[in-house]
Amino acid sequence: MMHEIVKVTLDNEMDLILAHKRSMKLAEIAGLSLSAQTTFATAVSEVARNTIESGKSGSLVLQVEIDNRDRYIVACLKGKYALDEAREGLAFAKRLVSRYNVSSEEAETSVDLFYSISPLFRVDIQKLDEWRSMFRNEPPISPYDELKRKNEQLQQLSDKIQKSEAQYKTLTNSLPQIIFSIGADGEVLYANKWLTSYSGETVESINRSKWKSFLHTDDYPSFLLLLNTEIAKGVATIRIQARLRNMASRQDLWQHVGFPPFNNEGGEVQYWIGYMVDIHAQKNLEETLRDNVELKEAQEQLKEIQYSQEQYIRELNRSNLELQQFAFIASHDLQEPVRKLMYYSDTLINKYSASLEPKAVEHLNAMLHSAARMRVLIKDLLVFSQINSDSINFEPIDLNRIIENSKNNFEIIIAEKKAVINVGLLPLVHGDRSMIGQLFENIISNSLKYSKDDYPVEINITSLTEGSYAEIAVRDNGIGFDEKYLPQMFTLFQRLHDRVKYDGTGLGLAICKKIVDIHGGKIRATATEGEGATFYIRLPLERAREREREREKETETGTETETARERGAETITNK
């Protein structure tokens, strides 16, 4: 029977170290000698290297196999590469282990390495649980290990948030109630199935018509007041009665509309949670039988329904607020231990270096440098995770201004390196100003960073228009790189140069690719070692052109209307 102990994902060279360490650890607690521990870990490392060098994600699962006669520690390695690519590492590894299994299916290779442990060594369920706990609770062996664990925790948090959102949608769709949310700008963010089935409109069509397509004309001005942030500030719930067109009956039916605003700590409205209750029957009764007992009973029932719905809305608001606060705290608290580590290290160096041994000061400086790198890495990871299509704000962008802003931001380093940045005439593109600025700052920063020593930096930025796209080329005369690294250079944590000489986190180009992908574009690169590199960024400009054509058409229409008015005036004068 096979029992899983610990799992390690294999993405880069740092994971190879983790795989070796954990293999050694499992062999140690399984009672093997130091030489046997090293032998097993070496075999695992040889096969794990195949997965990492393939450039595709893989995994290592360390297990224990127990049957009536034999006991083994087992390393199961999987990677998306052909079996032929594994032959060199496997040929060495299989001589180091007791037995092995190899299988391949659809370009995925699986290698199982078995190392025998003493049959007299007692292994039971309790001991296996202790081993699992030991791996779960062991301290990180490196800053990378700690960061990787934090990243996995963030991924788990993201999965929980997505699950919560799915549960929220399921709940609102299961209730026989129209529920929706509206942003501070008046745009509908979410609507359950009852609103779309009632109105026959989608979220997109409601936003296009600003609710006019099925809201009664006489009730529209009052409805717009609900979206006024000054009126909503400090109010628990705004309520209004309005008539909405029902798609099935083609009638304007009265609805009770409530908007509890969700405010931030400054009292500003972030969005509204809206709900609607059908009160058409009540309105008819109010108009015809105001003093009727049945009307009073209906009113009481309506109050109960309203109270029940308000309870639901309050609970949903509370749940959403807790989720937002938890996500905010989780993302920012990752940096707090690093800040403290930097603070105390710096304090020890500045105040007590005279009383410490030189080796201790050297260790403290190394600790401070590592903490600073981790802080930059966490910051870059947060930037990477926050780039998403939900937050994008499309508008026409003048790339000439974007490049000029980037040059201003790098003014000091440009002067230090005597850099010359030549910029041709660049077009308007359609995108998010902040993201496009981040994109070109990262590219220009790379060109300045990876420049030749004692050699003037020259960067040339040109563009070429192809149909509805513009391709911008950023060419430098720096150290370049080997093009064999192109397949993985835009992925996370990929570094092509020595960390000691060229500082960085390996996230800059990954951020660039994510921004370009969100804009529906492409990014690629060419380079020659020692001669420089060129990055090609392809961005859409069709929407920007459409806006220009619309403005030109509006101008022409306005001119024709003015001319017609002048002709009409001349006719009246002649008469």
C-alpha positions in Angstrom: 0.0 0.0 0.0 1.3 3.5 -1.0 1.2 6.4 1.5 1.9 10.0 0.3 4.1 12.0 2.7 5.0 15.3 0.9 4.7 16.9 -2.6 7.1 19.3 -4.3 6.2 21.2 -7.6 9.1 21.3 -10.0 9.2 24.7 -11.9 12.8 25.9 -11.7 16.3 25.2 -10.4 15.3 26.4 -6.9 12.8 23.5 -6.8 15.6 21.1 -7.5 17.2 22.1 -4.2 13.9 21.6 -2.4 13.5 18.1 -4.0 17.0 17.1 -2.9 16.5 18.4 0.7 13.1 16.7 1.1 14.4 13.4 -0.3 17.3 13.4 2.1 14.9 14.2 4.9 12.6 11.3 4.1 15.5 8.9 3.8 16.8 10.1 7.2 13.6 9.7 9.1 13.1 6.3 7.4 16.3 5.1 9.2 18.7 5.0 6.3 22.4 5.8 6.7 23.9 9.0 5.5 25.4 7.4 2.4 22.0 5.8 1.6 20.2 9.1 2.1 22.6 10.8 -0.3 22.2 8.0 -2.9 18.4 8.2 -2.8 18.4 12.0 -3.0 20.9 11.9 -5.9 18.7 9.6 -7.9 15.7 11.8 -7.3 17.7 14.9 -8.4 18.8 13.3 -11.6 15.3 12.6 -12.8 13.9 15.8 -11.4 16.4 17.8 -13.5 14.8 16.3 -16.6 11.4 17.8 -15.7 12.9 21.3 -14.9 15.1 21.4 -18.0 12.1 20.6 -20.2 10.7 24.0 -19.3 7.3 22.6 -18.3 5.8 22.2 -14.8 6.1 18.8 -13.1 5.9 17.4 -9.6 7.7 15.1 -7.1 5.6 13.1 -4.7 7.5 11.3 -1.9 5.7 8.2 -0.6 6.2 5.1 1.6 5.1 1.7 0.3 4.4 -1.0 2.8 3.3 -4.6 2.2 3.6 -7.8 4.2 7.3 -8.4 3.4 9.0 -5.2 2.0 9.1 -1.6 2.8 10.3 1.2 0.4 10.5 4.9 0.3 9.3 6.0 -3.1 9.8 9.1 -5.3 7.1 9.5 -8.0 8.2 12.1 -10.6 5.9 13.4 -13.3 6.7 15.8 -16.1 5.4 16.8 -19.5 8.3 15.6 -21.7 8.9 12.7 -23.9 10.4 9.5 -22.6 13.5 10.0 -24.7 14.3 13.2 -22.9 14.5 11.3 -19.6 16.9 8.6 -20.6 20.2 10.3 -19.5 19.0 11.1 -16.0 17.2 7.8 -15.6 20.1 5.8 -16.8 22.1 7.1 -13.8 19.3 7.1 -11.3 18.2 3.5 -11.9 21.7 2.2 -10.8 21.2 4.0 -7.4 17.8 2.6 -6.4 16.4 -0.8 -5.5 13.9 -0.8 -8.4 12.1 1.6 -10.7 9.0 1.9 -12.9 8.7 4.1 -16.0 5.5 4.9 -18.0 4.7 7.5 -20.6 1.3 8.7 -21.9 0.5 11.7 -24.2 3.9 13.4 -23.8 3.8 13.0 -20.0 6.5 10.7 -18.4 6.1 9.2 -15.0 9.2 7.7 -13.1 8.8 5.8 -9.8 12.1 5.3 -7.8 12.0 2.7 -5.0 14.6 2.5 -2.2 14.4 -0.4 0.2 14.3 0.3 4.0 14.8 -2.3 6.7 11.8 -4.6 7.2 12.5 -4.4 10.9 12.0 -0.6 10.9 8.5 -0.1 12.3 6.2 2.0 10.1 2.6 2.4 11.1 -0.2 4.9 10.5 0.7 7.0 13.5 4.3 7.3 12.3 3.2 8.2 8.8 1.1 11.0 10.3 4.1 12.2 12.3 6.2 12.3 9.2 3.6 14.3 7.3 3.3 16.7 10.2 7.1 17.0 10.3 7.2 18.1 6.7 4.2 20.5 7.1 5.7 22.3 10.0 9.4 22.3 9.2 10.8 25.8 8.8 11.6 27.1 5.3 15.1 26.1 4.1 15.4 29.3 2.0 13.7 32.6 1.3 12.5 31.0 -2.0 10.9 28.1 0.0 9.1 30.5 2.3 7.9 32.6 -0.7 6.7 29.5 -2.5 4.7 28.4 0.5 3.2 31.9 0.8 2.3 31.8 -2.9 0.6 28.5 -2.5 -1.3 29.9 0.5 -2.4 32.9 -1.7 -3.5 30.4 -4.4 -5.6 28.6 -1.8 -7.1 31.9 -0.7 -7.9 32.8 -4.3 -9.7 29.5 -4.7 -11.7 30.1 -1.5 -12.7 33.6 -2.8 -13.8 32.1 -6.1 -15.7 29.4 -4.3 -17.4 32.1 -2.1 -18.4 34.1 -5.2 -19.8 30.9 -6.8 -21.8 30.2 -3.6 -23.1 33.9 -3.6 -24.3 33.5 -7.2 -25.9 30.2 -6.4 -27.7 31.7 -3.3 -29.0 34.7 -5.2 -30.2 32.5 -8.1 -32.0 30.1 -5.7 -33.9 32.9 -4.0 -37.2 33.9 -5.7 -36.0 37.5 -5.7 -34.4 40.0 -8.1 -30.9 40.8 -6.7 -28.2 42.8 -8.4 -25.2 45.0 -7.6 -24.3 48.4 -9.1 -20.9 50.1 -9.0 -20.3 53.7 -7.9 -20.3 54.7 -11.6 -23.9 53.4 -12.1 -22.8 50.3 -14.1 -24.5 47.0 -13.2 -21.8 44.6 -11.9 -23.9 41.5 -11.3 -27.5 40.5 -11.8 -29.1 37.1 -10.8 -31.2 35.1 -13.3 -34.5 36.6 -12.0 -33.6 40.1 -13.3 -32.6 38.9 -16.7 -35.7 36.6 -17.0 -38.0 39.4 -15.8 -36.7 42.1 -18.1 -35.4 40.1 -21.0 -32.2 42.2 -20.8 -28.6 41.2 -20.2 -26.2 43.0 -17.9 -24.5 44.5 -21.0 -27.8 45.8 -22.5 -28.9 47.2 -19.2 -25.7 49.2 -19.0 -26.0 50.4 -22.5 -29.5 51.7 -22.0 -28.9 52.9 -18.4 -32.1 51.1 -17.4 -34.2 53.1 -19.8 -35.1 50.1 -21.9 -37.6 48.7 -19.3 -38.0 51.4 -16.7 -41.1 53.6 -16.8 -40.3 57.1 -18.1 -42.1 58.8 -15.2 -40.1 56.8 -12.6 -36.7 57.2 -14.3 -35.6 60.5 -12.6 -36.3 59.1 -9.1 -34.5 56.0 -9.9 -31.4 57.9 -10.9 -31.3 59.6 -7.5 -30.5 56.2 -6.0 -27.1 56.3 -7.7 -26.2 59.8 -6.2 -23.3 59.1 -3.8 -24.0 62.3 -1.7 -27.6 61.2 -1.1 -26.5 57.6 -0.3 -23.7 58.6 2.1 -24.6 57.6 5.7 -28.0 56.1 4.7 -28.6 52.5 5.7 -30.9 51.7 2.7 -32.5 53.8 0.0 -35.9 52.6 -1.2 -38.1 53.7 -4.1 -41.2 52.4 -5.9 -40.9 52.2 -9.7 -42.6 50.5 -12.6 -40.6 48.1 -14.7 -41.7 46.4 -18.0 -42.2 42.6 -17.6 -41.0 40.8 -20.7 -43.6 38.0 -20.5 -46.7 40.1 -19.9 -45.5 43.3 -21.6 -46.9 45.2 -18.6 -45.3 47.9 -16.4 -45.5 46.3 -13.0 -44.7 48.1 -9.7 -41.6 47.0 -7.9 -40.2 48.0 -4.5 -36.5 48.7 -5.1 -34.0 48.9 -2.2 -30.4 49.8 -2.3 -28.2 49.3 0.8 -24.9 51.1 -0.1 -21.6 49.4 0.6 -19.2 52.1 1.9 -15.5 52.1 2.5 -13.9 53.4 5.7 -14.0 57.0 4.4 -17.8 56.8 3.9 -17.5 56.7 0.1 -19.9 54.4 -1.7 -18.1 51.5 -3.4 -21.2 49.8 -4.8 -24.9 49.1 -4.0 -26.6 45.8 -3.4 -30.0 46.1 -5.1 -33.1 44.0 -4.6 -36.7 44.2 -6.0 -40.0 43.0 -4.6 -43.1 42.8 -6.7 -45.7 45.2 -5.2 -48.0 45.6 -8.2 -50.9 43.8 -6.5 -50.4 46.0 -3.4 -50.4 49.2 -5.5 -53.7 48.2 -7.1 -55.2 47.5 -3.8 -54.0 50.8 -2.4 -55.7 52.6 -5.2 -59.0 50.8 -5.0 -59.5 49.5 -1.5 -57.4 51.5 0.8 -59.5 50.7 3.9 -60.0 47.0 3.0 -58.8 44.4 5.5 -57.3 42.3 2.8 -55.1 45.3 1.8 -53.8 45.6 5.4 -53.0 41.9 5.5 -51.1 42.2 2.2 -49.2 45.1 3.6 -48.1 43.1 6.6 -47.0 40.3 4.4 -45.0 42.7 2.3 -43.3 44.0 5.4 -42.4 40.5 6.5 -41.0 39.7 3.1 -39.1 43.0 3.0 -37.6 42.4 6.4 -36.6 38.9 5.4 -34.9 40.1 2.3 -33.1 42.9 4.2 -31.8 40.2 6.5 -30.5 38.3 3.5 -28.9 41.4 2.0 -27.3 42.4 5.3 -25.8 38.9 5.7 -24.5 39.0 2.1 -23.0 42.5 2.7 -21.3 41.3 5.8 -19.9 38.2 4.1 -18.5 40.3 1.2 -16.9 42.8 3.6 -15.2 40.1 5.6 -13.9 38.5 2.4 -12.5 41.9 1.2 -10.9 42.6 4.5 -9.3 39.1 4.7 -7.9 39.4 1.2 -6.4 42.9 1.9 -4.8 41.8 5.2 -3.5 38.5 3.8 -1.7 40.3 0.9 -0.2 43.1 2.9 0.8 41.1 6.0 3.1 39.1 3.8 5.5 42.0 3.9 5.4 42.7 7.6 7.9 39.9 8.7 10.2 41.1 6.0 10.0 44.7 7.2 10.8 43.7 10.7 13.7 41.5 9.5 15.2 44.5 7.6 14.6 46.9 10.5 16.3 44.8 13.1 19.2 43.8 10.8 19.8 47.5 9.9 19.6 48.4 13.6 22.2 45.8 14.5 24.5 46.9 11.7 24.3 50.6 12.5 24.4 50.5 16.3 26.3 47.4 17.2 28.7 46.7 14.3 31.6 47.9 16.3 31.1 45.3 19.0 30.4 42.4 16.7 32.9 40.2 14.9 33.5 41.0 11.2 31.9 37.7 10.2 28.8 38.5 12.2 28.5 41.9 10.4 29.0 40.1 7.1 26.1 37.7 7.9 23.9 40.6 9.0 24.6 42.4 5.7 23.8 39.3 3.8 20.5 38.9 5.8 19.6 42.5 5.1 20.3 42.1 1.4 18.2 38.9 1.2 15.3 40.5 3.1 15.4 43.5 0.7 15.3 41.1 -2.3 12.4 39.3 -0.8 10.5 42.5 -0.2 10.9 43.5 -3.8 9.8 40.1 -4.9 6.7 40.2 -2.8 5.9 43.6 -4.1 6.3 42.4 -7.7 4.1 39.3 -6.9 1.4 41.6 -5.6 1.6 43.8 -8.8 1.4 40.6 -10.9 -1.6 39.3 -9.0 -3.4 42.6 -9.2 -3.2 42.9 -12.9 -6.5 41.6 -14.2 -9.1 42.4 -16.9 -11.7 43.5 -14.3 -9.7 46.6 -13.3 -8.8 47.7 -16.9 -9.9 51.1 -18.1 -9.7 51.3 -21.9 -9.0 54.7 -23.4 -6.9 56.2 -26.3 -3.3 56.4 -25.2 -0.5 58.5 -26.8 2.6 56.3 -26.6 4.9 59.3 -27.1 3.7 60.6 -23.7 4.1 57.2 -22.1 7.7 57.0 -23.3 8.4 60.6 -22.2 7.1 59.8 -18.7 9.3 56.7 -18.5 12.4 58.8 -19.5 11.6 61.2 -16.7 11.3 58.4 -14.2 14.7 57.0 -15.2 16.4 60.4 -15.5 19.1 59.7 -12.9 20.1 56.3 -14.3 20.0 57.6 -17.9 22.5 60.4 -16.8 24.7 57.9 -15.0 24.9 55.5 -17.9 25.1 58.4 -20.5 22.2 56.7 -22.2 20.6 58.0 -25.4 16.9 57.0 -26.1 15.8 57.7 -29.6 12.0 57.7 -30.1 10.3 57.7 -33.5 6.7 59.0 -34.0 4.5 56.5 -32.1 0.7 56.0 -32.6 -2.3 56.1 -30.4 -3.2 52.7 -29.0 -6.3 51.6 -27.1 -5.6 50.4 -23.5 -5.2 51.1 -19.8 -2.9 54.0 -19.2 -1.4 52.7 -16.0 -0.8 49.2 -17.3 0.8 50.5 -20.6 3.0 52.8 -18.6 4.1 49.8 -16.4 4.8 47.8 -19.6 7.2 50.2 -21.2 8.9 51.2 -17.9 9.7 47.5 -17.4 11.1 47.1 -21.0 13.2 50.3 -20.8 14.4 49.4 -17.3 15.6 46.0 -18.7 17.6 47.8 -21.5 19.2 50.2 -19.0 20.0 47.4 -16.5 21.5 44.9 -18.9 23.9 47.3 -20.6 27.6 46.9 -21.2 30.1 48.2 -18.7 31.8 51.5 -19.7 29.8 51.6 -22.9 27.2 54.3 -23.8 23.7 52.9 -23.8 21.6 53.5 -26.9 17.9 52.6 -27.1 15.9 53.0 -30.2 12.0 52.9 -30.1 10.1 52.7 -33.4 6.7 51.5 -34.5 5.0 49.9 -37.5 1.3 49.8 -38.2 -0.2 46.6 -39.4 -4.0 46.7 -40.0 -5.7 47.4 -36.6 -2.5 46.8 -34.7 0.7 48.7 -33.9 4.0 46.9 -33.3 6.4 48.9 -31.2 10.1 47.8 -31.3 12.4 48.6 -28.4 16.0 47.9 -29.5 19.1 48.3 -27.3 22.9 47.7 -27.6 23.3 45.9 -24.3 24.6 42.4 -23.4 21.8 40.6 -25.1 21.0 36.9 -24.3 21.0 33.4 -25.9 17.8 32.9 -27.8 17.5 29.4 -26.6 15.9 30.9 -23.4 13.1 32.6 -25.4 10.4 29.9 -24.6 10.6 30.5 -20.8 11.8 34.1 -20.5 8.3 35.6 -20.1 7.3 33.1 -17.3 7.6 33.7 -13.6 11.0 33.7 -11.8 13.0 33.2 -15.0 16.4 35.0 -14.9 18.9 34.9 -17.8 21.8 36.6 -16.1 23.8 36.4 -12.9 21.9 37.7 -9.8 25.1 39.1 -8.2 25.8 41.5 -11.1 22.3 42.1 -12.3 19.7 42.5 -9.5 16.1 41.6 -10.1 13.2 39.3 -9.2 12.5 37.5 -12.5 9.0 38.9 -12.6 9.4 42.0 -14.9 8.9 40.3 -18.2 6.1 38.1 -16.8 4.3 41.3 -15.8 4.8 42.6 -19.3 3.3 39.5 -20.9 0.3 39.5 -18.6 -0.4 43.2 -19.5 -0.1 42.6 -23.2 -2.3 39.5 -23.0 -5.0 41.4 -21.2 -4.9 44.0 -24.1 -5.3 41.3 -26.7 -1.8 41.8 -28.0 1.5 39.9 -28.3 5.1 40.3 -27.1 8.2 38.7 -28.4 12.0 39.2 -28.4 15.1 38.6 -30.5 18.7 39.0 -29.3 22.4 38.2 -29.8 24.7 37.7 -26.9 27.0 40.7 -26.6 25.2 42.7 -29.2 21.9 43.7 -27.7 18.2 42.7 -27.7 14.9 43.8 -29.3 11.5 43.5 -27.8 8.4 43.7 -30.1 5.1 44.7 -28.5 2.0 44.4 -30.5 -1.0 46.4 -29.3 -4.5 47.1 -30.8 -5.3 50.6 -32.2 -8.6 49.9 -34.0 -10.8 51.1 -31.3 -8.8 54.3 -31.0 -9.3 54.8 -34.8 -13.0 54.1 -34.5 -13.3 56.9 -31.9 -11.5 59.3 -34.2 -13.8 58.4 -37.1 -16.8 58.9 -34.8 -15.6 62.3 -33.8 -14.9 63.2 -37.4 -18.4 62.0 -38.4 -20.0 64.1 -35.5 -18.1 67.2 -36.7 -19.3 66.6 -40.3 -22.9 66.1 -39.2 -22.7 69.3 -37.1 -21.4 71.3 -40.0 -24.1 70.0 -42.4 -26.8 70.8 -39.8 -25.5 74.3 -39.4 -25.4 74.8 -43.2 -29.0 73.6 -43.5 -30.1 76.1 -40.8 -28.4 78.9 -42.6 -30.1 78.0 -45.9 -33.5 77.9 -44.1 -32.9 81.3 -42.6 -32.0 82.7 -46.1 -35.2 81.2 -47.5 -37.3 82.9 -44.8 -35.6 86.2 -45.4 -36.2 86.1 -49.2 -39.9 85.4 -48.6 
